[in-house]
Amino acid sequence: MLGECNWTKNLRAAGGRAAVIRRGRRPVIATEVPVAQRAPIIKRYLEKVPGGRPHIPVDRRAPEAEFERVAADIPVFRVAGYPLSMPREN
């Protein structure tokens, strides 16, 4: 929601490997969503997360075309847990 910032750069540099720390530490893989697929995700995010609204320069009720206009400036990642067969790093 903060655009290009240090956490997005660090996530890319780590090849998408990260840890979610909530009720323990869980390794995850974050895959960047292509710009062409981001608009509906960003729109849904603004509908569900009121705190994100000040950070995205589009009204949550705007048509999807408005979200497409800003999608390249807003990083979006798909986060998934490690598959059981993938070795985990300590």
trRosetta pair geometry for C-beta under 8 A, 3 or more apart (Angstrom, degrees):
i j d omega theta_ij theta_ji phi_ij phi_ji
1 45 7.6 -160 -86 154 102 139
1 49 7.9 -107 -83 111 144 141
1 52 4.6 -113 -127 -135 140 100
1 55 4.6 74 162 94 94 151
1 56 6.7 -80 -149 -45 81 99
1 74 7.4 5 -119 -151 32 106
2 5 4.7 4 109 -20 118 142
2 7 8.0 80 57 36 124 112
2 55 6.1 -71 -87 -156 48 138
3 8 7.9 -92 130 -2 35 150
3 55 7.7 -152 -22 175 87 103
3 73 5.8 -26 -128 160 107 82
3 74 6.1 -70 -98 -103 64 53
3 75 7.0 109 -160 4 29 88
4 8 5.8 -105 -136 66 48 141
4 9 7.3 63 -173 -49 81 94
4 73 7.6 -85 -17 -164 95 62
4 75 6.7 109 -82 -28 56 117
5 8 5.8 97 52 11 59 99
5 9 7.4 -122 108 -1 31 95
6 9 5.6 -61 -147 41 36 110
6 10 5.9 34 157 -20 71 108
7 10 5.6 -53 -142 40 32 112
7 11 6.2 37 156 -23 65 106
8 11 5.7 -51 -145 35 31 113
8 12 6.5 30 155 -16 63 104
8 75 4.6 127 -126 29 140 171
9 12 5.9 -56 -150 37 30 109
9 13 6.2 30 153 -19 65 109
10 13 5.6 -56 -144 39 32 112
10 14 6.2 23 158 -13 66 110
11 14 5.9 -62 -146 42 28 105
11 16 6.3 36 170 -111 85 38
11 18 5.9 -23 -119 -58 91 129
11 30 5.5 -34 -171 71 126 138
11 77 6.8 -60 149 -85 154 158
12 15 7.8 41 178 -69 33 21
12 16 7.5 21 -109 -59 34 61
12 32 7.3 18 -94 -46 95 131
14 17 4.8 -112 148 57 105 81
14 18 6.5 107 93 -66 146 72
16 29 5.0 42 130 -168 113 72
16 30 4.6 -153 -157 63 82 62
16 31 5.8 21 -133 -75 149 49
16 32 7.6 -124 -92 -21 109 75
16 77 7.6 169 -133 -152 93 123
17 27 7.1 -17 -163 -166 87 102
17 28 7.8 152 -152 83 44 47
17 29 6.3 -26 -92 -105 54 67
17 30 8.0 -146 -47 20 10 80
17 89 7.3 47 176 22 145 129
18 27 7.6 153 88 -153 36 58
18 28 5.5 -24 72 66 83 91
18 29 7.8 139 26 -106 76 21
18 30 5.7 16 15 -8 124 116
18 79 7.9 -61 61 -129 121 108
19 25 5.2 -5 180 -169 128 95
19 26 6.6 146 -161 71 72 37
19 27 5.4 -43 -100 -97 78 52
19 28 6.8 140 -115 16 24 82
20 25 7.6 152 78 -156 45 46
20 26 4.9 -20 60 64 93 96
20 28 5.3 49 -16 -14 103 131
20 79 7.3 89 -58 173 128 140
21 24 7.5 -133 -147 111 57 26
21 25 5.3 -15 -104 -102 79 71
21 26 7.8 176 -83 21 33 68
22 26 7.6 -42 46 16 77 112
26 81 6.3 -52 164 -117 115 103
27 81 7.3 91 87 -154 62 67
27 82 5.1 17 98 -24 108 123
27 88 5.3 171 17 -137 156 105
27 89 7.3 132 -111 42 147 74
28 79 5.1 13 166 -172 141 95
28 80 6.4 151 -160 78 88 31
28 81 5.6 -62 -106 -98 75 42
28 82 7.0 -132 -107 -34 26 70
29 79 7.5 159 81 -150 42 51
29 80 5.6 -20 60 65 89 85
29 81 7.8 51 16 147 79 8
29 82 6.5 105 -22 -87 99 61
30 77 4.1 11 -178 172 108 135
30 78 7.0 154 -156 73 56 41
30 79 5.0 -19 -100 -97 82 75
30 80 8.0 159 -87 20 36 63
31 77 6.5 141 66 -160 33 76
31 78 4.9 -20 61 58 92 97
31 80 7.4 6 2 12 106 107
32 75 6.7 -66 -132 -160 104 92
32 76 7.2 103 -160 77 62 54
32 77 5.6 -46 -96 -101 49 75
32 78 7.9 178 -96 15 2 77
33 37 5.2 -114 173 86 102 110
33 38 5.4 131 107 -82 119 80
33 41 6.4 30 116 12 173 162
33 76 4.2 -37 42 99 123 105
33 77 6.6 -160 -10 -99 85 18
33 78 5.7 104 -65 -29 94 94
34 37 5.0 74 66 14 85 104
34 38 7.4 -137 97 -31 43 88
35 38 5.7 -45 -151 3 36 122
35 71 5.2 121 -167 122 77 109
35 72 4.9 16 -135 -90 135 72
36 71 7.8 116 -78 119 16 151
37 40 7.6 -54 180 35 57 97
37 41 7.1 47 137 -11 76 119
38 41 5.5 -75 -157 45 46 112
38 42 5.6 39 156 -22 86 109
38 67 7.5 -147 114 151 80 102
38 71 4.0 143 78 -157 122 111
38 74 6.6 156 167 81 141 98
38 76 4.6 159 -125 13 102 143
39 42 6.0 -58 -144 37 27 107
39 43 6.3 27 159 -19 64 109
39 64 5.1 86 146 -174 126 89
39 65 7.9 14 -155 -88 151 15
39 67 3.8 122 -151 107 83 109
39 68 4.4 -20 -80 -68 141 66
39 71 5.1 -66 -64 -72 73 133
40 43 5.5 -52 -144 38 34 115
40 44 6.2 34 157 -18 66 106
40 64 6.2 -8 -77 -129 71 123
40 67 7.4 132 -57 97 28 151
41 44 5.9 -56 -149 38 29 109
41 45 6.3 36 150 -25 63 107
41 76 5.3 100 98 -158 142 151
42 45 5.4 -51 -149 32 32 118
42 46 6.6 29 155 -16 64 102
42 56 6.5 167 -177 -144 112 151
42 58 7.7 67 132 52 122 135
42 67 5.0 169 78 -160 118 119
42 70 7.6 -153 142 88 166 102
42 71 6.4 -151 -4 -105 144 79
42 74 5.8 76 -104 99 135 150
42 76 6.7 -105 -60 -74 87 132
43 46 6.1 -58 -154 35 30 107
43 47 6.7 30 149 -19 63 106
43 58 8.0 -63 -94 109 74 133
43 60 7.1 122 -157 -155 63 62
43 62 7.9 -125 -116 69 103 79
43 64 6.1 -59 -47 -107 154 74
43 67 4.9 -78 -56 -62 96 160
44 47 5.5 -54 -151 34 35 115
44 48 6.3 16 157 -6 68 113
45 48 6.2 -72 -148 46 27 99
45 49 5.5 -28 176 27 70 117
45 52 5.8 -50 146 88 102 164
45 56 7.9 112 93 -26 116 159
46 49 6.8 -69 -109 58 23 78
46 52 5.9 -121 -99 92 61 111
46 53 5.7 94 -147 -92 94 75
46 56 6.0 -107 -80 64 121 143
46 58 7.4 -117 -47 85 167 92
46 60 3.9 -158 132 -106 116 97
47 60 5.5 144 -74 -175 58 121
49 52 4.3 50 107 2 113 116
49 53 7.8 -176 104 -31 69 74
50 53 5.8 -28 -166 -8 49 119
51 54 7.8 -46 -179 19 43 97
52 55 5.6 -70 -167 42 58 112
52 56 6.2 25 150 -4 90 114
53 56 6.6 -77 -143 44 30 92
53 60 6.3 -55 -110 -43 107 113
56 70 6.9 131 -166 117 84 150
56 74 6.4 26 -115 -96 102 145
57 70 6.1 172 58 -101 93 153
58 62 5.0 -100 177 36 96 147
58 66 4.8 145 -141 135 122 111
58 67 5.6 172 110 -83 171 63
58 69 7.6 141 -83 60 127 104
58 70 5.8 -149 -33 17 120 141
59 62 4.6 117 64 -36 83 98
59 66 7.6 2 42 118 74 159
62 66 3.9 -49 147 50 133 151
62 67 6.9 151 91 -38 111 80
63 66 5.7 111 65 -1 65 97
64 67 5.4 -55 -158 37 49 113
64 68 6.4 56 145 -26 73 99
65 68 5.4 -47 -149 29 37 118
65 69 6.9 48 150 -28 62 97
66 69 5.6 -44 -159 20 36 118
66 70 7.4 8 154 3 63 103
67 70 6.4 -70 -154 47 37 93
67 71 6.1 63 148 -60 70 95
68 71 5.4 -29 -141 -8 33 125
70 73 5.3 -63 -173 44 71 111
70 74 6.0 49 136 -13 92 114
71 74 6.1 -75 -143 45 33 99
71 76 7.9 -39 -160 -7 85 125
82 86 4.6 -127 -173 72 101 122
82 88 6.0 166 58 -85 173 92
83 86 4.8 96 58 -8 81 104
